[in-house]
Amino acid sequence: MLDAALAGAAALVAAAFALTAFDRWHRRGTPHDHAFAVSMTLFAIGALALWWAAALGWSMATYRVFFLAGAVLNVAWLALGNVYLVAGPRAG
């Protein structure tokens, strides 16, 4: 029960951060804000999959969404945002 509550809270916080990052990207137009917004959206999807699994049980589809969004794609977009931020758009 606690696992499901923590996963749900993480999904809500990540969704709030994603909305904030999308708003910053919309206002500024910087590529690192876009990459961070996509990364936080993927993290929120992964946290929702974890919440679903903790509340209802793991399935192959839940595990695939959790692993793909929360571990594989999320890291790549987060790294891209850091490259944009540190090295500039040309390096990104």
C-alpha positions as CSV (number, residue, x, y, z in Angstrom):
1,M,0.0,0.0,0.0
2,L,2.8,2.4,0.9
3,D,4.6,1.6,-2.4
4,A,1.5,2.5,-4.4
5,A,1.1,5.8,-2.5
6,L,4.7,6.8,-3.0
7,A,4.6,5.9,-6.7
8,G,1.4,7.9,-7.2
9,A,3.0,10.9,-5.4
10,A,6.1,10.6,-7.6
11,A,3.9,10.6,-10.7
12,L,2.0,13.7,-9.6
13,V,5.2,15.6,-8.7
14,A,6.8,14.6,-12.0
15,A,3.7,15.6,-13.9
16,A,3.9,19.0,-12.2
17,F,7.5,19.4,-13.1
18,A,6.8,18.4,-16.7
19,L,4.1,21.0,-17.0
20,T,6.4,23.6,-15.6
21,A,9.2,22.6,-18.0
22,F,6.8,22.6,-21.0
23,D,5.7,26.1,-20.0
24,R,9.3,27.3,-19.8
25,W,10.0,25.8,-23.2
26,H,6.9,27.4,-24.6
27,R,7.9,30.9,-23.3
28,R,11.6,30.7,-24.0
29,G,12.0,28.2,-26.8
30,T,15.2,26.8,-25.5
31,P,16.0,23.2,-26.5
32,H,17.2,22.1,-23.1
33,D,13.8,23.0,-21.6
34,H,12.1,20.9,-24.2
35,A,14.4,17.9,-23.5
36,F,13.9,18.2,-19.8
37,A,10.1,18.4,-20.3
38,V,10.1,15.3,-22.3
39,S,12.3,13.6,-19.7
40,M,10.0,14.5,-16.9
41,T,6.9,13.3,-18.9
42,L,8.6,10.0,-19.4
43,F,9.4,9.8,-15.7
44,A,5.8,10.5,-14.9
45,I,4.7,7.7,-17.2
46,G,7.2,5.3,-15.6
47,A,5.9,6.3,-12.1
48,L,2.3,5.8,-13.2
49,A,3.3,2.3,-14.4
50,L,4.9,1.6,-11.1
51,W,1.8,2.9,-9.3
52,W,-0.4,0.6,-11.4
53,A,1.9,-2.4,-10.7
54,A,2.0,-1.7,-7.0
55,A,-1.7,-1.3,-6.8
56,L,-2.9,-4.1,-9.2
57,G,0.1,-6.3,-9.8
58,W,2.8,-6.6,-12.4
59,S,2.1,-7.7,-15.9
60,M,4.3,-7.9,-19.0
61,A,2.8,-4.7,-20.4
62,T,3.2,-2.8,-17.2
63,Y,6.8,-3.9,-16.8
64,R,7.6,-2.9,-20.4
65,V,6.1,0.6,-20.0
66,F,7.9,1.0,-16.6
67,F,11.2,-0.1,-18.0
68,L,11.0,1.7,-21.4
69,A,9.7,5.1,-20.1
70,G,11.3,5.1,-16.7
71,A,14.7,3.7,-17.5
72,V,15.6,3.7,-21.1
73,L,14.1,6.7,-22.9
74,N,14.1,8.9,-19.8
75,V,17.9,8.8,-19.4
76,A,18.5,9.6,-23.0
77,W,16.3,12.7,-23.0
78,L,17.7,13.8,-19.6
79,A,21.3,13.5,-21.0
80,L,20.3,15.4,-24.2
81,G,19.0,18.3,-22.0
82,N,22.2,18.4,-20.1
83,V,24.2,18.4,-23.3
84,Y,22.1,21.3,-24.6
85,L,22.6,23.2,-21.4
86,V,26.3,22.6,-21.0
87,A,27.6,22.4,-24.6
88,G,25.0,24.4,-26.5
89,P,22.5,23.6,-29.3
90,R,25.2,22.7,-31.8
91,A,26.6,19.9,-29.7
92,G,23.1,18.7,-28.9
